[in-house]
Amino acid sequence: MMYAQSDEYAEGQYPNPDEGPYAAEYEPPKHGQMYGHESGENPPTYSYKVPEEIRGFIHYFHQHVTEQNLYEIQSIYETGFNKLTERHYEKSPWPEADYVASIVDGDTDEPVPLSLPNQWLWDIIDEFIYQFQSFSQYRSKLLKKGEDEIWNVHSVLNVLYSLVEKSRINYQSLYSRVPACQITTYYYVGFAYLMMKRYQITKKTEQMYILLAICLTLCPQRIDENVLSQLRERCSDRIQRLQRGDLQTFEEGFSYACPKFISPVPPNFDAPPANFSREPFNLQLKVFLNEVSQQSLIPVIRSYLKLYTTMPIAKLAAFLDMDENQFRTELLCFKHKQRNLVWTKGTDALEGELQSSSEVDFYIDQDMIHIADTKVERRYGDFFIRQIHKFEEVNKSIQALH
């Protein structure tokens, strides 16, 4: 959801804590307020010099959280808090929770039923995953087990699975309401599809273009012309090397575009292996390059099949300097690798239908290959309409200059 800032908030003006009904509430609590004699708790000692603007902000924020005013909470989160942090706490932390509670009269006993802004929810989840990822990479570099409590991967996954189940985010498509969330989702889904050999992915910036170039090399297919134009502009040299089957280019592209991998288990601290922190990445890279090497001859075979409608197996095998049995194996590999599980509908991205993604199909009858071109004809009408609209925009821009 997108919200406009209120006039009061946009100007950075918060209620003055020395005026109005809240003037007396900014004193730290005395015995008998938050920390009573009956509980045996000692009152906290504060050494903060909190500016009046911060006190006013805390009360202002507390008021709108209590009233569940999502409009103002969004504005406070996206703008006000960041500005005040830069102004007052750029090199020091904000006051601790107990002191903040004292400003709002200790009104922190129970959680407030509240729907947080979508951007805030995404930032919480993103930071949670980032902290676990950073910890896992730090742990993998340790030479001995530390005394700190270690995050358990099963606990983290349980939190994430529970979040998906309770929020039903897959059914509501809420991720599309926060651009950073949507881009990140498409990036990780696209990479997961790549590793699952499901190459029909949707189109995160440079990394996503490189993944798309790899997918189109392994499985040529028609994509949006605007995306294709951007892809050629960004990665034309890389695409040519990929199409030649250059494994070094595949490795470089994978290393740059892949996410960070973590190990679900800690290292053996009694005998820590060398470079344990890179083992998850090396494993995924090995799987990927193995798949690429299995498909190394497919582009060559495809190029020959496009030239004929029928062809003897022996003749094409001779072109490739192979014996017939080996070539039959490569043809079966072609058939197998060009059938992908494609998502068509539903909320589960792991589901789909097996479809042939190759623009050239064939079958073998005895010793003869029969080829059928399944390439979809270009939609020239849509292409010309887009070019007409672009021309009109350019023409308007030129006229505006005169």
C-alpha positions, 0 to 999 in steps of 0.5 A, a space after each residue: 500500500 502507498 500512502 501520502 504523508 500528512 501535512 503535520 508529519 511531512 513538516 517534521 512537526 511532532 506534538 510538543 511534550 511540554 504542552 497539552 495533555 501529555 506534558 506530565 507523561 515524559 518524566 521517567 517512572 517513579 517507584 509504584 508506576 512501572 516498577 512497583 515495590 510489590 514486585 521487588 523490582 528496582 527502577 531502571 537508571 537512565 542516563 539519556 539526554 533525549 531531545 524534546 523532538 524525540 520525546 514528541 515523536 515517541 508519543 506521536 508514534 505511540 498514539 497512532 499505534 494505539 489508534 491503529 492508524 496505518 496511514 500515519 504509521 506508514 509515513 512515520 516508518 518510511 520518512 520520519 524515523 529515518 530523518 530523526 535517526 540521521 539528525 540525533 542518532 547517526 552514531 549512537 543507538 536510540 534509547 532502550 525499550 524501558 526508557 521509551 516505555 516510561 515516556 508512554 506511561 509504561 503502556 507496553 504490557 500486552 501486544 497491540 493488535 495491529 496490521 503493519 504496513 506491507 513495506 515494514 513487514 517485508 523489511 522485517 522478513 528480509 532482515 531476518 533472513 539476512 541475519 541468518 545468512 550472515 550468521 551461517 557464513 560467519 559460523 562456517 569460517 570458525 575454527 572452533 565452536 563458540 559459546 554463543 547460542 547457534 541459530 538452528 536452520 530447522 527453527 528458521 525454516 519453521 518460522 518461515 513456513 509458519 509465516 507463509 501458512 498463517 499469512 496465506 501470502 501465496 493465495 493473496 499475492 501480497 508480495 506484489 505490493 512491495 516492489 523490492 519484495 516482488 523483484 526478490 521473489 522473482 529472482 529467487 524463483 527464477 534461480 530455483 527454476 534454473 537449478 531445477 532445469 525449468 528454464 521458462 522463467 519470468 524476467 533483479 537487475 543485472 543478475 536477472 539478465 545474466 540468468 535469463 541469458 543462461 536460460 535462453 542459451 540452454 533452452 531457446 524460447 520466445 520472450 518479450 521483445 523489449 526484454 530481449 532488446 535490453 538483454 542483447 544491449 547488456 549481454 551480447 558478448 556474453 550470449 555469444 560465448 554462452 552459445 559457443 558452449 564456453 564453460 568458463 563463461 557459464 561459470 562466471 555468469 553463475 558465480 555473479 548471478 547466483 544468490 549466497 548459499 549457506 550450509 544447513 549444518 555447522 562445520 566439524 569444529 574438531 576437524 574443520 575442513 578447509 574453505 568450508 564456507 565455500 562448500 555450499 557454493 561449490 556444490 551448486 556450481 558443480 551441479 550446474 556445470 554438470 548439467 551444462 556439459 550434458 547439453 553441450 552438443 544440443 545447440 549443434 544438433 539443433 542447428 542441423 535439425 533446422 536445415 532439414 525435414 528428414 535426414 538419415 541418422 548415419 548422415 547427421 552422425 557423420 557430420 558430428 564425427 560420431 558413431 550411430 549408437 553414440 548419436 542416438 544417445 545424444 538425440 535422446 538427450 536432446 529430447 529429454 533436456 528439452 522437456 521442462 516442467 512449466 508452471 501454468 496455473 495455481 499457487 504452487 510454483 513447484 507444480 506444472 505440466 511437462 512441455 517441450 520447449 524446443 522450437 524444433 521437434 523430431 521423431 525417429 522412424 527406423 534409421 530416419 529422423 523426421 523433423 518438424 519446426 514448432 517455432 511460433 510465428 512472430 506477431 507482426 501486428 503487435 510489433 508494429 503497434 509498439 513501434 507506432 506508439 514509440 514513434 508518436 512519443 518521439 514526435 511529441 517530444 520533438 514538437 515540444 522542443 519547438 
